[in-house]
Amino acid sequence: MSGSHPLVVFDSVQKTYDGHSLVVRDLNLTIEKGEFLSLLGPSGSGKTTTLMMLAGFETPTAGRILLGGTDITRTPPHKRNFGMVFQNYALFPHMTVAQNIAYPLTVRRLPPAQQAERVQRALDMVQMGRMADRYPGQLSGGQQQRVALARALVFDPQLVLMDEPLGALDKQLREHMQIELKALHRQLGITFVYVTHDQSEALTMSDRVAVFNGGVIQQIDRVDRLYEAPVNRFVAGFVGDNTTLDGTVERAEGEQCVVRLDSGESLRGVNINGAEAGARVQCSVRPERVHVLAPNDTCADNIIRAELVDIIYFGDHLRLRCRVPGQPELCVKLPLREQGGLCLGQLLRLRVPPEYLRVYR
């Protein structure tokens, strides 16, 4: 990726359907050539509308969209040279796999010999080389998804847009396809823009993720930064599992602050929004960052006392549901190797490392 030559730029883009409420608000977004960017957010957050404006199926109410420095805001979809993959695949049921994949080439009037060569290459790319003569009705959901992807890639687009393409697949196949899509992206080097409401899917595949809410990008960042350093309460709660604790700032100390929880304990954490003494705040920590201390551990800083109310087995870890007076339920992810000696009703001493406790106004 090259930050000096972006492929796509959204410049102060807005979109409204009724002339009053903005579905997308003042969107400024840069998409780098060759990256895998996911647009993540709940229903109605503006992510799909953003994708549709990039595809040309929707027109911005204000602002402009640039492709390689050229304004394409009013350019129709068929002139944008973008591949598209939808959740419902949109395959022609009366055409074979090969004919479906060849369709974009037929529209572009490529000679039959070139069409056959490109179709075979696209089929091999998605590991469907032996199924060229089958019809969509003879394929599984995962196979149909591969055909739709091959059709989007067959004409060598400079950008591939995907709108929840794995949403109709079962969990195991969806996770398998996530890995395959990421590998294919790495192999081809084409820019992928991917819409999803599934945060684990976005984290698994993307180079960067833009988190939408209320028509605004709340945070756009590398996946590790997005998970470890969310910039506000919404991102912290929407991306990954999150444990929250409510309290009041006792004192601010540079980039950190000390918070008195409603349950009485004092915890030190990272002061994300510059909360001052007396401010009501929400503390946020990832469940895997909370440590269950052994009975003989004398550590005394950043400790919470909690009652263990449930133990849930997740295969690769245990999830402990804990009760802290005056707080939302507290969750701890515990590696299986540390599971010994736990019983319901037990009073646990939990340590939250200050560097992983993020404090939001």
Secondary structure, DSSP 8 states (H G I E B T S, - for coil): --TTSEEEEEEEEEEESSSSSEEEEEEEEEEETT-EEEEE-STTSSHHHHHHHHHTSS--SEEEEEETTEE-TT--GGGS-EEEEETT----TTS-HHHHHHHHHHHTT--HHHHHHHHHHHHHHTT-TT-TT--GGGS-HHHHHHHHHHHHHTT--SEEEEESTTTTS-HHHHHHHHHHHHHHHHHH--EEEEEES-HHHHHHH-SEEEEEETTEEEEEEEHHHHHH--SSHHHHHHSS--EEEEEEEEEEETTEEEEEETTS-EEEEEETT---TT-EEEEEE-GGG-EE--TT----SSEEEEEEEEEEE-SSEEEEEEE-TTS--EEEEEEGGG-TT--TT-EEEEE--GGG-EEE-
